[in-house]
């Protein structure tokens, strides 16, 4: 029996499927999409071409399928997330995530095929990929225009994520070292152990001539900014009342010294802030 093989349809379906897989992987790794769109598309195209070559040369669907899942997709994901982010993500973790996402995506495509025609499935998935990329990039740009940034805090190997407002009015610093203090909601301190030490930092605000805020030191803070990131070590974060963030799109307030290039950020407890 002779089977017809349409190269253009195969490449289009594998490209869209690979885009879906890479989008899910990037989303689950909490990597901003703005700086990865070109790499994502290039990786998806490269993976589709490799999968096509594997199928044509091997002539075995089973060999093509397992080689794609075990080799091609993880390598494409590694290329899509970039060298800098890839250094911090263990390959075994990325490999396991790719396996999970591949199975999930395969199930979604199969389910769509059972309800719609093959051509309709391609159009639905293609529309989703394009819409997601456009809307996600627009939202990330919109957040930055409103001075909202994605922030990740690290404490004893545990991570907490937040949406932070860059407030030039936050001038709070620990004296006498002039160390900037950021402000966060109570949820950010869930990663702090019971034996973590807090100390009081006095402050003054409008309508309050004197007060103090409980402050804890975090090992690292990463602020996503455009296509890059700002990594700060040994940062101080004060625990504020949740009522401060109630009804707002953010749950953290960055100190004005983060982007002001003043001397405050050079005086952090140890390592210098570094742009990556």
C-alpha positions as CSV (number, residue, x, y, z in Angstrom):
1,X,0.0,0.0,0.0
2,X,1.3,3.5,-0.9
3,X,0.8,6.4,1.4
4,X,0.8,10.0,0.3
5,X,3.2,12.2,2.3
6,X,2.6,16.0,2.0
7,X,5.7,17.7,3.1
8,X,4.2,21.2,3.5
9,X,1.4,20.0,5.7
10,X,3.8,17.9,7.8
11,X,6.1,20.9,8.3
12,X,3.3,23.2,9.2
13,X,1.7,20.8,11.7
14,X,5.0,20.0,13.4
15,X,6.0,23.7,13.5
16,X,2.7,24.7,15.2
17,X,2.9,21.8,17.6
18,X,6.5,22.7,18.5
19,X,5.5,26.3,19.0
20,X,2.8,25.2,21.4
21,X,5.3,23.0,23.3
22,X,7.9,25.8,23.6
23,X,5.3,28.4,24.7
24,X,4.1,26.1,27.5
25,X,7.7,25.3,28.6
26,X,8.6,29.0,28.6
27,X,5.4,29.8,30.5
28,X,6.0,27.1,33.2
29,X,9.6,28.3,33.6
30,X,8.3,31.9,34.2
31,X,10.5,33.4,31.5
32,X,9.3,36.6,29.8
33,X,8.2,36.1,26.3
34,X,9.4,39.4,24.9
35,X,13.0,38.5,24.6
36,X,12.4,34.9,23.4
37,X,10.0,35.3,20.5
38,X,12.6,35.1,17.7
39,X,14.5,32.2,19.4
40,X,11.2,30.4,20.0
41,X,10.1,30.6,16.3
42,X,13.6,29.8,15.1
43,X,13.8,26.8,17.4
44,X,10.4,25.6,16.3
45,X,11.4,25.8,12.7
46,X,14.7,24.0,13.3
47,X,12.9,21.3,15.2
48,X,10.3,20.8,12.5
49,X,13.0,20.5,9.8
50,X,14.9,18.0,11.9
51,X,11.8,15.9,12.5
52,X,11.0,15.9,8.8
53,X,14.5,14.7,8.0
54,X,14.4,12.0,10.6
55,X,11.1,10.7,9.2
56,X,12.3,10.7,5.6
57,X,15.7,9.1,6.3
58,X,14.6,6.5,8.9
59,X,11.3,5.6,7.2
60,X,10.0,4.6,10.6
61,X,7.3,6.6,12.3
62,X,8.1,5.0,15.7
63,X,11.8,6.0,15.4
64,X,10.8,9.6,14.3
65,X,8.4,9.9,17.2
66,X,10.7,8.8,20.0
67,X,13.7,10.6,18.7
68,X,11.7,13.8,18.4
69,X,10.3,13.5,21.9
70,X,13.6,12.5,23.6
71,X,16.1,14.5,21.7
72,X,14.8,17.2,19.3
73,X,12.2,18.8,21.6
74,X,14.5,19.2,24.6
75,X,17.2,20.7,22.5
76,X,14.8,23.0,20.8
77,X,13.6,24.1,24.3
78,X,17.1,24.7,25.4
79,X,17.8,26.9,22.4
80,X,14.5,28.8,22.9
81,X,15.1,29.8,26.5
82,X,18.5,31.1,25.6
83,X,22.0,30.6,27.0
84,X,21.7,32.8,30.1
85,X,18.5,31.3,31.4
86,X,19.6,27.8,30.4
87,X,22.6,27.9,32.7
88,X,20.3,28.2,35.7
89,X,17.9,25.4,34.7
90,X,19.2,21.9,35.1
91,X,18.9,19.9,31.9
92,X,17.1,17.0,33.6
93,X,14.5,19.4,34.9
94,X,14.1,20.9,31.4
95,X,14.0,17.4,29.9
96,X,11.2,16.2,32.3
97,X,9.2,19.4,31.7
98,X,9.5,18.9,27.9
99,X,8.2,15.3,28.3
100,X,5.2,16.4,30.3
101,X,4.4,19.3,28.0
102,X,4.8,17.1,24.9
103,X,2.3,14.6,26.2
104,X,-0.1,17.3,27.2
105,X,0.2,19.1,23.8
106,X,-0.2,15.8,22.0
107,X,-3.4,15.1,23.9
108,X,-4.8,18.5,23.1
109,X,-4.0,18.2,19.3
110,X,-5.5,14.7,19.3
111,X,-8.6,15.9,21.0
112,X,-9.0,18.7,18.5
113,X,-8.6,16.3,15.6
114,X,-11.4,14.2,17.0
115,X,-13.8,17.1,17.0
116,X,-12.6,19.0,14.0
117,X,-11.0,18.2,10.7
118,X,-7.2,18.1,10.4
119,X,-7.1,21.5,8.6
120,X,-9.4,23.1,11.2
121,X,-7.1,21.8,14.0
122,X,-4.1,23.4,12.3
123,X,-5.9,26.8,12.0
124,X,-7.1,26.7,15.6
125,X,-3.6,25.9,16.9
126,X,-2.0,28.5,14.6
127,X,-4.4,31.1,15.7
128,X,-3.8,30.4,19.3
129,X,0.0,30.6,18.9
130,X,-0.1,33.9,17.1
131,X,-2.7,35.4,19.5
132,X,-0.8,34.3,22.6
133,X,2.5,35.7,21.4
134,X,1.0,39.1,20.4
135,X,-1.1,39.4,23.6
136,X,1.6,38.2,25.9
137,X,4.2,40.7,24.5
138,X,1.6,43.5,24.6
139,X,0.8,42.8,28.3
140,X,4.5,42.6,29.2
141,X,5.1,46.0,27.5
142,X,2.0,47.4,29.0
143,X,3.1,46.4,32.5
144,X,6.5,48.0,32.0
145,X,4.9,51.2,30.8
146,X,3.0,51.2,34.1
147,X,6.2,50.6,36.0
148,X,5.2,47.1,36.9
149,X,7.9,44.4,36.8
150,X,8.1,40.7,37.4
151,X,10.2,39.9,40.4
152,X,11.6,36.6,41.8
153,X,12.9,36.4,45.3
154,X,15.2,33.7,46.5
155,X,15.7,32.6,50.1
156,X,17.5,29.4,51.1
157,X,16.8,27.8,47.7
158,X,13.1,28.7,47.8
159,X,11.5,31.1,45.3
160,X,8.6,33.5,45.5
161,X,7.3,35.5,42.6
162,X,5.7,38.9,42.6
163,X,4.5,41.8,40.5
164,X,6.4,44.8,41.7
165,X,5.7,48.5,41.3
166,X,8.7,50.8,40.8
167,X,8.0,53.7,43.1
168,X,10.4,56.7,43.0
169,X,8.8,57.7,46.3
170,X,10.1,54.7,48.1
171,X,13.3,56.1,49.7
172,X,13.3,53.8,52.7
173,X,16.9,52.7,53.7
174,X,18.5,51.0,56.5
175,X,20.8,53.3,58.4
176,X,23.6,54.0,58.7
177,X,24.7,51.9,55.7
178,X,22.1,53.5,53.4
179,X,20.9,50.1,52.2
180,X,17.7,50.3,50.1
181,X,14.7,48.5,51.6
182,X,11.9,47.2,49.3
183,X,8.4,46.5,50.5
184,X,6.4,43.3,50.0
185,X,3.2,41.6,51.1
186,X,3.1,38.8,53.6
187,X,2.7,36.1,50.9
188,X,6.3,36.8,49.8
189,X,7.6,35.8,53.2
190,X,6.1,32.3,53.1
191,X,9.5,31.1,51.8
192,X,11.2,32.5,54.9
193,X,11.9,29.8,57.6
194,X,10.7,30.1,61.2
195,X,14.3,30.7,62.3
196,X,14.8,33.7,59.9
197,X,15.8,36.9,61.6
198,X,13.8,40.1,61.2
199,X,14.9,43.5,62.4
200,X,13.2,46.9,62.6
201,X,13.8,49.7,60.2
202,X,12.2,53.1,61.2
203,X,10.4,55.1,58.6
204,X,8.3,58.2,58.1
205,X,5.4,58.6,55.7
206,X,2.7,61.0,54.9
207,X,0.4,61.2,57.9
208,X,2.8,59.1,60.0
209,X,5.7,60.9,61.7
210,X,7.3,57.7,63.0
211,X,7.0,54.0,62.7
212,X,9.0,50.8,62.0
213,X,8.7,48.0,59.5
214,X,9.9,44.4,60.0
215,X,12.7,43.7,57.5
216,X,14.3,40.4,56.3
217,X,17.3,39.8,54.1
218,X,16.8,37.7,50.9
219,X,19.6,35.9,49.1
220,X,18.7,37.2,45.7
221,X,16.2,39.3,43.8
222,X,15.7,39.1,40.0
223,X,13.8,42.0,38.3
224,X,12.7,41.3,34.7
225,X,13.3,44.5,32.7
226,X,12.6,44.5,29.0
227,X,14.7,41.8,27.2
228,X,17.1,41.5,30.2
229,X,17.1,41.2,33.9
230,X,18.6,42.9,36.9
231,X,19.9,40.5,39.6
232,X,20.5,41.9,43.1
233,X,22.1,39.9,45.9
234,X,21.4,40.1,49.6
235,X,18.5,42.5,49.3
236,X,16.3,43.8,52.2
237,X,12.5,43.5,52.0
238,X,10.2,44.9,54.6
239,X,6.9,43.1,55.4
240,X,4.0,45.4,55.0
241,X,0.3,45.0,55.8
242,X,-1.7,43.3,53.0
243,X,-4.1,46.2,53.1
244,X,-1.4,48.3,51.4
245,X,-1.7,46.1,48.3
246,X,-5.4,45.5,48.4
247,X,-7.1,46.2,45.1
248,X,-3.8,46.8,43.3
249,X,-2.2,44.9,40.5
250,X,1.1,44.6,42.4
251,X,2.2,42.9,45.7
252,X,5.6,44.5,46.1
253,X,7.1,48.0,45.9
254,X,10.6,48.4,44.6
255,X,13.0,51.0,46.1
256,X,13.8,53.9,43.9
257,X,17.5,53.1,44.0
258,X,16.9,50.0,41.8
259,X,16.9,52.0,38.5
260,X,18.1,55.4,39.6
261,X,21.9,54.6,39.4
262,X,22.4,56.2,42.7
263,X,24.8,54.9,45.3
264,X,22.2,53.0,47.2
265,X,22.3,49.8,45.3
266,X,26.1,49.6,45.4
267,X,25.8,49.4,49.2
268,X,23.9,46.1,49.3
269,X,25.1,43.6,51.9
270,X,27.8,42.0,49.8
271,X,27.7,41.5,46.0
272,X,27.3,44.1,43.4
273,X,24.0,44.2,41.4
274,X,24.6,42.8,37.9
275,X,22.7,43.3,34.6
276,X,22.2,40.2,32.5
